[in-house]
Amino acid sequence: GIVFDSGSASLKSESFAVLKEMAAVLSENPGVKVHIIGHTDSDGDASLNQSLSQKRAEAVKSALSGQFGIDSARMTT
């Protein structure tokens, strides 16, 4: 899966294989658009968790765009 350190929006290196697979599918299907949703655990303040969830979704979008060349206009968070 796509994983992060606790309390962080930085992608862990073990996420690379899943991101690579996602990018391959998106490259093979240029008409497909995706909506990326981030999640956290329920510990801590709900508003901080919501913000972290959004940052995680943005990190995935950024990686797919920056590292794999997927058009960011095809992705929403």
Order of alpha helices (4+ residues) and beta strands (2+ residues): alpha-beta-alpha-beta
